[in-house]
Amino acid sequence: MRRARPVTWRDPLPQAGPDTFWGALEPPDRQALAGAGALCSYPRPATLCREGEAADGVFVLYGGLVEVFRADSSGNRTVLTRRGAGEIVGDMAAVDGGPVSATVQVLRQVRALVVPAVRFAALCREHPRIAWPVLTNAVARLRDSDLHRHQHRLDTRRRTVQCLLELARAESRSGELVTIRLTQRELADMVLASLVSVTRVLEELRRRGVVSTGRGRIQVRVPALRAVLDESAR
């Protein structure tokens, strides 16, 4: 009788950026987390978790793109951010047992590790090296929240540039020329500015060769956009 060969675990996202949740984990902790969940795929426009509901699971994105938003009683959305490969969603509600703070919806087909909320909380207690990236991730979100509040006091031009950089980062953490699937109206809503004001900013950036626009898309030259942001900070 032949002995069964041990199955070698393969990291599904070995090149995750160090500034992502998955990228901050050591290989043994990645394997422990992967062993606690299941690999699932979600097409657009599936909802991974919904604002106000209990957290059933935690999602580590191996691929795809999601949008995080809140909605008022009339259904009007306020888009908070987008997240891509290596990021985690649903973790805060799983850790503190509270309701989900925002809805997460698929924009581009997602492949994700799904860990039951109760199991994820237990893993954080058992593996400090998993809990630490969860903590640093939560702190980063608080900083982002403070930054967004500060941005409201900035001019529309700078808010628009910062928002485009954040969106480009969610799409690709290494690309210098990034296409963002987003309408100008959606960008204006995220920036909390009028469509006319944001359109003027985009026209200026187009003239400088920093962005190009088309139907439902904005293509960004990331290094040039960073340079524009640096200019506005002087």
N, C-alpha and C positions, 0 to 999 in steps of 0.2 A: 504494500500500500504506500503510495507516494505521500510525502508530507506536503501540506499546502504551503505555498510560499507566502511570506508576510506581504501584505499590501503596503507599498510605499506611498506615503501621503505626498501629494503634490500641491504646492501653493498655487491657488488659482490666480493670484495677483502678486507675483514676486517683485514686480517693479513699482509697487505702490509708493507714491511720494511720501517722504518723511513727515510732511505736515498733515497727512491724513491719519485717520484712526488706525486703519489696517497697517499703514506704513510705520506707525509708532510701536507696533507689537513685535516682540521677538518671535522667531519661528516656532518655538515650543508652545507659546501662548496662542499663536495663530492656529496651530493644530488643535489645541484644547478647545478653542472656541468653535472651530469648524466641526469638531466631533460632537458638539452639543446641539447642532442645528441641522438644517437641511437646505440643499441648494434648490432655489425656485426661480422661475421666470415669470415676468409680469409684462403684458403688452400695454401700450398706450391705449386709453387713459386710465388704467387701473389705479385704484386708491390703496396705498399701503397702510395708512392709518388716518383716522379722521378726528378732527378737533373736538375735544370734549368727551371722547369715548375712552374706555379703558384700553391700556396697551396689551394686546395679545402677544406681540412678538417684537423683537428688535431686528432691524434689517441692516446688514453690512453690504454695501453696494460693490459688486465685483465688476459691473459694467452697466452702461446706460446713464440716464439722467432723470432726476426728479425735481419737481417744483414744490416748495414749501409755502403755504399761504394760510391766511385767516380770512374768514368770511363773516359779514354782519348778518343781521336777521333778514335782510332783503336779498342776501346772496351775493352782495358786492365783495369782490376779493381784494385783499391787500397782499401782494406777493412779498414774501420776506427774503427768500433766497432760492438758489438752485444748488443741488448737490450731485456729485458724480462719483466715479470709481474711487474706492478706498474710504468713502465717507460712511457714517453710521447715522441712522434715524430711529427714533422710538426709544432710545436709550434712557433719556431722562425720566420718562414716565415709568419705565420698567424699574428703575432704581428707587424712585421715591414713592411708587405706587399710586401716583396721582393720575388725572386724566391727561390725554395727549393734548399738547398746547397748540398744535397747528396741524392742518391737513397736509398730507404728503401724496402727491399725484405723479404718476409716471408721464414724462414727456417723450422719452425715447426708451424703447424696450429695455427692461431692467433684468439683470441676472444678479441674484442676491443670496447671501447666506441668511436664513431666517432662524433665529434662536428664540424659543419660548421665553416670554418676559420673566417668569419665575426662575427659569434655569439661568438666564443671563444674570439676574441679581445674585444668585448663588455663586456663579463663577466669579463675579466681582469680589465677593467675600473670600472665596477660596484662593484666588490668584491676584495678588496685589499688582502684578505687572500688567494685568488686564484693567484693573480698576484705575490705575494711574492715567492711561490715555483717555479713559472715560471722563475723568476729572478735568484733565487739561482741555479736552474737547468742550466740556461745559463752560469752562472759564473763557475759552476763545469765543463761544457764542455770546456770553455776557459782554465781552469786549466789543463784539460786533454790534450788539444791541446799543451799547453806549455810543459807538461810532455813528450809528444810524441816527440816534437822537441829536448828536452833534452836527451831523450833516444837514439837518433841517435849518441850521443857522448859516450854512454855506450857500454860495451862489449856485444857481442851477447848473452852470457849466461844470464846476468841480464835482457836484453830486453825480452828474451824468457820467463823467469820466471814471469816477470811483466805482459806480455801479457796473459799467461795462467791463472794468478790470475784474471785478468779482465774478461776473457771469462768464468771462473768458476762462478764469481759473477753474470754474466748475466744469466747463466743457473740456479743457485740456490743461494739464499742469506743466507741460513742457513745450507746447506748440507756440511758435512766434506769430503765425497767421491763423486765427481762430474764427470759425463761423458760428455765430450765436443765432439759434432759431427763435426769433423774437420780433414782434411788430413794434413799430415806433410808439404806438399807443400803449402797449404793455410796458415798454421802457419808461414812458412818462409816468405811468401808474406806480412803478417801482421807485422812481425818483421823487414821487409826490410833487410833480410839477406839471404845468400845462403842456399839451401836445405842441403848441406853437413854440414855447420856449425850448423844449427838447429838440424839436426839428431844427431850430436855429443853431444849436450846438452841433448837431450832426452835420449840418451844412458846412460849418467851419472846419470840422474834422475831416470831412470829405475833401475840401479844398486843399488841405494840408497833406492829403494822402494817408491819413491815419486810419480811416474807416472807409468801407464801401457798403452801400445798402441795396437791397432788392426786396422783392415781395416776401415779407415774413422772415427776413434774415438781415443780420448786420455782421459784416466781416471786419475783424479788428486786427491791426498790427500791434501786437502787445508791447514790444519795446518802445515804439513811437508813442503809444498811448501813455505809458509810464512817464515818458519824457514830458508830455503835456501836463500830467499831474504834478510833476516836480516843478514845472514852470509856475503853475498856479499857487504853489506853496511858498514861493519866494516873496 
